[in-house]
Amino acid sequence: MIDKLKELIAEAEAFTAQSMEEVEAFRIQYLGKKGLLNAYFAEFKNIANDQKKEFGQVINQLKKTAEDKVNTLKAELE
C-alpha cells in the first residue's frame, strides 16, 4: 500500500495542466470528498500498528504534494 502511495506522489509531481478545468479535476481526484486521499485516510485504521508511522508520513506527503501542485498550477494559469 505504501508503494502505491509513493507512485501516486510521483504522478502528482509529474502532473501538468493546460487549463483550470484540468487543475480542478486533479484537485477533485486527489483532494475531493470522494478523492484518493480520503479513501487512504479511511484505510488508515486498518493498517498494522507497526506500519502506521510510515503510512501516515507517506499519506501526508501525498497530501502536501497534491496541494502544492494545485496551488502552483493555479498560479501559473491565472
DSSP file (Angstrom, degrees, kcal/mol; ACC not computed):
  #  RESIDUE AA STRUCTURE BP1 BP2  ACC     N-H-->O    O-->H-N    N-H-->O    O-->H-N    TCO  KAPPA ALPHA  PHI   PSI    X-CA   Y-CA   Z-CA
    1    1 A M     >        0   0    0      0, 0.0     4,-1.9     0, 0.0     5,-0.1   0.000 360.0 360.0 360.0 -39.0    0.0    0.0    0.0
    2    2 A I  H  >  +     0   0    0      1,-0.2     4,-2.2     2,-0.2     5,-0.1   0.873 360.0  54.6 -65.8 -36.2    2.9    2.4    0.8
    3    3 A D  H  > S+     0   0    0      2,-0.2     4,-2.0     1,-0.2    -1,-0.2   0.897 106.4  51.6 -62.7 -39.6    4.4    1.7   -2.6
    4    4 A K  H  > S+     0   0    0      2,-0.2     4,-2.2     1,-0.2    -2,-0.2   0.899 108.7  51.0 -63.7 -40.9    1.1    2.6   -4.2
    5    5 A L  H  X S+     0   0    0     -4,-1.9     4,-2.1     1,-0.2    -1,-0.2   0.902 108.6  51.4 -62.7 -40.8    1.1    5.9   -2.3
    6    6 A K  H  X S+     0   0    0     -4,-2.2     4,-2.0     1,-0.2    -1,-0.2   0.867 108.2  52.1 -65.9 -35.4    4.6    6.6   -3.5
    7    7 A E  H  X S+     0   0    0     -4,-2.0     4,-2.4     2,-0.2    -1,-0.2   0.910 108.9  50.5 -63.4 -42.0    3.5    6.0   -7.1
    8    8 A L  H  X S+     0   0    0     -4,-2.2     4,-2.6     2,-0.2    -2,-0.2   0.868 107.5  53.7 -64.8 -36.1    0.7    8.5   -6.6
    9    9 A I  H  X S+     0   0    0     -4,-2.1     4,-2.4     2,-0.2    -1,-0.2   0.934 109.5  47.9 -62.4 -45.3    3.2   11.1   -5.2
   10   10 A A  H  X S+     0   0    0     -4,-2.0     4,-1.8     1,-0.2    -2,-0.2   0.901 112.1  49.6 -62.4 -41.3    5.3   10.7   -8.3
   11   11 A E  H  X S+     0   0    0     -4,-2.4     4,-1.0     2,-0.2    -1,-0.2   0.914 111.0  49.6 -62.9 -43.0    2.2   11.0  -10.5
   12   12 A A  H  < S+     0   0    0     -4,-2.6     3,-0.5     1,-0.2    -2,-0.2   0.903 110.7  49.7 -64.0 -41.2    1.1   14.2   -8.7
   13   13 A E  H  < S+     0   0    0     -4,-2.4    -1,-0.2     1,-0.2    -2,-0.2   0.849 113.8  46.1 -65.7 -33.4    4.6   15.7   -9.0
   14   14 A A  H  < S+     0   0    0     -4,-1.8    -1,-0.2    -5,-0.2    -2,-0.2   0.593  86.5 117.5 -85.5 -11.6    4.6   15.0  -12.8
   15   15 A F     <  -     0   0    0     -4,-1.0     2,-0.3    -3,-0.5    -3,-0.0  -0.295  39.5-179.1 -63.0 136.1    1.1   16.3  -13.4
   16   16 A T        -     0   0    0      6,-0.0     2,-0.4    57,-0.0    -2,-0.0  -0.944   7.5-159.1-130.4 156.5    0.8   19.2  -15.8
   17   17 A A        -     0   0    0     -2,-0.3     3,-0.1     1,-0.1    -2,-0.0  -0.986  20.2-165.6-138.7 146.6   -2.3   21.1  -16.9
   18   18 A Q  S    S+     0   0    0     -2,-0.4     2,-0.3     1,-0.1    -1,-0.1   0.538  79.5  28.8-103.1 -12.3   -3.3   23.3  -19.8
   19   19 A S  S  > S-     0   0    0      1,-0.1     4,-1.6     0, 0.0     3,-0.2  -0.952  78.4-112.5-145.7 163.0   -6.5   24.7  -18.2
   20   20 A M  H  > S+     0   0    0     -2,-0.3     4,-2.6     1,-0.2     5,-0.2   0.811 115.7  62.3 -64.9 -29.9   -8.1   25.5  -14.9
   21   21 A E  H  > S+     0   0    0      1,-0.2     4,-2.4     2,-0.2    -1,-0.2   0.901 103.0  48.7 -63.4 -40.1  -10.6   22.7  -15.6
   22   22 A E  H  > S+     0   0    0     -3,-0.2     4,-2.2     2,-0.2    -1,-0.2   0.890 111.0  50.5 -65.5 -39.3   -7.7   20.1  -15.6
   23   23 A V  H  X S+     0   0    0     -4,-1.6     4,-2.6     2,-0.2    -2,-0.2   0.919 111.1  48.6 -63.9 -43.0   -6.4   21.6  -12.4
   24   24 A E  H  X S+     0   0    0     -4,-2.6     4,-2.6     2,-0.2    -2,-0.2   0.899 110.0  51.3 -65.2 -40.6   -9.8   21.3  -10.8
   25   25 A A  H  X S+     0   0    0     -4,-2.4     4,-2.4     2,-0.2    -1,-0.2   0.905 111.4  48.4 -62.5 -40.6  -10.2   17.7  -12.0
   26   26 A F  H  X S+     0   0    0     -4,-2.2     4,-2.2     2,-0.2     5,-0.4   0.922 110.9  50.8 -63.2 -45.1   -6.8   16.9  -10.5
   27   27 A R  H  X>S+     0   0    0     -4,-2.6     4,-3.2     1,-0.2     5,-0.7   0.924 112.4  45.8 -59.7 -45.8   -7.8   18.6   -7.2
   28   28 A I  H  X5S+     0   0    0     -4,-2.6     4,-1.1     3,-0.2    -1,-0.2   0.907 110.8  53.7 -65.1 -41.6  -11.1   16.6   -7.0
   29   29 A Q  H  <5S+     0   0    0     -4,-2.4     7,-2.6    -5,-0.2    -1,-0.2   0.898 125.9  21.5 -60.6 -41.6   -9.4   13.3   -7.9
   30   30 A Y  H  <5S+     0   0    0     -4,-2.2     7,-1.9     5,-0.2     8,-0.3   0.884 138.4  23.4 -94.0 -44.9   -6.8   13.7   -5.1
   31   31 A L  H  <5S+     0   0    0     -4,-3.2    -3,-0.2    -5,-0.4    -2,-0.1   0.481  91.3 113.0-108.5  -4.8   -8.3   16.1   -2.5
   32   32 A G  S ><<S-     0   0    0     -4,-1.1     3,-2.1    -5,-0.7     6,-0.4  -0.095  82.9 -98.9 -68.5 168.8  -12.0   15.9   -3.1
   33   33 A K  T 3  S+     0   0    0      1,-0.3    -1,-0.1     4,-0.1    -5,-0.0   0.835 128.8  31.6 -57.3 -35.5  -14.5   14.5   -0.6
   34   34 A K  T 3  S+     0   0    0     -6,-0.1    -1,-0.3     4,-0.1    -2,-0.1   0.046 102.7 124.3-107.8  23.7  -14.6   11.2   -2.5
   35   35 A G  S <> S-     0   0    0     -3,-2.1     4,-1.6    -8,-0.1    -5,-0.2  -0.095  78.3 -93.5 -81.4 178.9  -11.0   11.5   -3.6
   36   36 A L  H  > S+     0   0    0     -7,-2.6     4,-2.2     1,-0.2     5,-0.2   0.880 119.8  54.8 -60.1 -42.5   -8.0    9.3   -3.2
   37   37 A L  H  > S+     0   0    0     -7,-1.9     4,-2.9     1,-0.2     5,-0.2   0.913 105.9  50.7 -63.7 -42.6   -6.7   10.9    0.0
   38   38 A N  H  > S+     0   0    0     -6,-0.4     4,-2.2    -8,-0.3    -1,-0.2   0.900 109.9  51.7 -61.2 -39.0  -10.0   10.4    1.8
   39   39 A A  H  X S+     0   0    0     -4,-1.6     4,-1.6     2,-0.2    -1,-0.2   0.914 112.7  44.9 -63.7 -42.4  -10.0    6.7    0.8
   40   40 A Y  H  X S+     0   0    0     -4,-2.2     4,-0.9     2,-0.2    -2,-0.2   0.878 111.3  52.1 -71.4 -37.1   -6.5    6.3    2.2
   41   41 A F  H >< S+     0   0    0     -4,-2.9     3,-0.5     1,-0.2     4,-0.4   0.891 110.0  50.2 -64.3 -36.9   -7.2    8.2    5.4
   42   42 A A  H >< S+     0   0    0     -4,-2.2     3,-0.7     1,-0.2    -1,-0.2   0.851 108.4  53.2 -66.7 -34.0  -10.2    5.9    5.9
   43   43 A E  H >< S+     0   0    0     -4,-1.6     3,-2.0     1,-0.2     4,-0.4   0.668  86.1  87.4 -73.0 -17.4   -8.0    2.9    5.3
   44   44 A F  G X< S+     0   0    0     -4,-0.9     3,-1.5    -3,-0.5    -1,-0.2   0.838  79.6  60.2 -53.5 -38.1   -5.5    4.1    8.0
   45   45 A K  G <  S+     0   0    0     -3,-0.7    -1,-0.3    -4,-0.4    -2,-0.1   0.719 102.0  54.3 -66.4 -19.2   -7.4    2.4   10.8
   46   46 A N  G <  S+     0   0    0     -3,-2.0    -1,-0.3    -4,-0.2     2,-0.2   0.476  84.8 106.4 -92.2  -3.2   -6.8   -1.0    9.1
   47   47 A I  S <  S-     0   0    0     -3,-1.5     5,-0.1    -4,-0.4    -3,-0.0  -0.525  81.8-102.5 -78.6 141.8   -3.0   -0.6    8.9
   48   48 A A    >>  -     0   0    0     -2,-0.2     3,-1.9     1,-0.1     4,-0.9  -0.329  30.5-117.4 -61.8 144.7   -0.9   -2.7   11.3
   49   49 A N  G >4 S+     0   0    0      1,-0.3     3,-0.7     2,-0.2     4,-0.5   0.835 113.1  57.1 -55.6 -36.8    0.4   -0.7   14.2
   50   50 A D  G 34 S+     0   0    0      1,-0.2    -1,-0.3     2,-0.1     4,-0.2   0.655 112.1  42.4 -72.3 -12.8    4.0   -1.2   13.3
   51   51 A Q  G <> S+     0   0    0     -3,-1.9     4,-2.7     2,-0.1    -1,-0.2   0.488  88.3  90.8-106.3  -6.7    3.3    0.4    9.8
   52   52 A K  H <X S+     0   0    0     -4,-0.9     4,-2.9    -3,-0.7     5,-0.2   0.878  83.5  53.7 -61.7 -40.0    1.1    3.3   10.9
   53   53 A K  H  > S+     0   0    0     -4,-0.5     4,-2.2     2,-0.2    -1,-0.2   0.958 114.6  39.5 -61.3 -51.3    4.0    5.8   11.4
   54   54 A E  H  > S+     0   0    0     -4,-0.2     4,-2.5     2,-0.2     5,-0.2   0.918 116.3  51.4 -65.0 -43.0    5.4    5.3    7.9
   55   55 A F  H  X S+     0   0    0     -4,-2.7     4,-2.6     1,-0.2     5,-0.2   0.921 110.9  48.8 -59.4 -45.1    1.9    5.1    6.3
   56   56 A G  H  X S+     0   0    0     -4,-2.9     4,-2.1    -5,-0.2    -1,-0.2   0.898 111.2  49.4 -62.3 -41.7    0.9    8.3    8.0
   57   57 A Q  H  X S+     0   0    0     -4,-2.2     4,-1.9    -5,-0.2    -1,-0.2   0.916 113.3  46.2 -64.4 -42.9    4.1   10.1    6.8
   58   58 A V  H  X S+     0   0    0     -4,-2.5     4,-2.3     2,-0.2    -2,-0.2   0.903 112.3  49.5 -68.9 -40.8    3.7    8.9    3.2
   59   59 A I  H  X S+     0   0    0     -4,-2.6     4,-2.2     1,-0.2    -1,-0.2   0.886 111.5  49.3 -67.4 -36.5    0.0    9.9    3.1
   60   60 A N  H  X S+     0   0    0     -4,-2.1     4,-2.5    -5,-0.2    -1,-0.2   0.865 109.2  52.8 -68.5 -34.9    0.7   13.3    4.5
   61   61 A Q  H  X S+     0   0    0     -4,-1.9     4,-2.6     2,-0.2    -2,-0.2   0.911 108.9  49.9 -64.4 -41.7    3.5   13.7    1.9
   62   62 A L  H  X S+     0   0    0     -4,-2.3     4,-2.6     2,-0.2    -2,-0.2   0.919 110.9  49.6 -61.9 -43.8    1.0   12.8   -0.8
   63   63 A K  H  X S+     0   0    0     -4,-2.2     4,-2.6     2,-0.2    -2,-0.2   0.930 113.0  45.9 -61.4 -46.3   -1.5   15.4    0.5
   64   64 A K  H  X S+     0   0    0     -4,-2.5     4,-2.7     2,-0.2     5,-0.2   0.908 112.8  50.6 -64.3 -42.0    1.1   18.1    0.7
   65   65 A T  H  X S+     0   0    0     -4,-2.6     4,-2.4     2,-0.2    -2,-0.2   0.926 112.5  46.3 -61.5 -45.8    2.4   17.3   -2.8
   66   66 A A  H  X S+     0   0    0     -4,-2.6     4,-2.4     2,-0.2    -2,-0.2   0.919 114.0  47.9 -64.6 -44.4   -1.1   17.4   -4.3
   67   67 A E  H  X S+     0   0    0     -4,-2.6     4,-2.4    -5,-0.2    -2,-0.2   0.926 113.1  48.3 -62.8 -44.4   -2.0   20.7   -2.5
   68   68 A D  H  X S+     0   0    0     -4,-2.7     4,-2.6     1,-0.2    -2,-0.2   0.903 111.3  50.4 -62.0 -41.5    1.3   22.3   -3.6
   69   69 A K  H  X S+     0   0    0     -4,-2.4     4,-2.6    -5,-0.2     5,-0.2   0.916 110.8  48.8 -64.6 -43.1    0.8   21.1   -7.2
   70   70 A V  H  X S+     0   0    0     -4,-2.4     4,-2.4     1,-0.2    -2,-0.2   0.937 113.9  46.0 -61.9 -46.8   -2.8   22.5   -7.3
   71   71 A N  H  X S+     0   0    0     -4,-2.4     4,-2.1     2,-0.2    -2,-0.2   0.904 114.0  48.5 -64.0 -41.7   -1.6   25.9   -5.9
   72   72 A T  H  X S+     0   0    0     -4,-2.6     4,-2.2     2,-0.2    -2,-0.2   0.934 113.4  45.9 -64.1 -47.1    1.3   26.1   -8.3
   73   73 A L  H  X S+     0   0    0     -4,-2.6     4,-2.2     2,-0.2    -2,-0.2   0.889 111.3  52.3 -67.0 -38.4   -0.7   25.3  -11.4
   74   74 A K  H  X S+     0   0    0     -4,-2.4     4,-1.3    -5,-0.2    -1,-0.2   0.930 110.8  48.4 -61.2 -43.6   -3.5   27.7  -10.4
   75   75 A A  H  < S+     0   0    0     -4,-2.1    -2,-0.2     1,-0.2    -1,-0.2   0.890 112.2  49.0 -64.5 -39.1   -0.9   30.5  -10.0
   76   76 A E  H  < S+     0   0    0     -4,-2.2    -1,-0.2     1,-0.2    -2,-0.2   0.871 113.6  45.8 -67.8 -36.7    0.7   29.6  -13.4
   77   77 A L  H  <        0   0    0     -4,-2.2    -1,-0.2     1,-0.2    -2,-0.2   0.648 360.0 360.0 -85.4 -15.0   -2.6   29.6  -15.2
   78   78 A E     <        0   0    0     -4,-1.3    -1,-0.2    -5,-0.2    -2,-0.1   0.484 360.0 360.0 -82.7 360.0   -4.0   32.8  -13.7
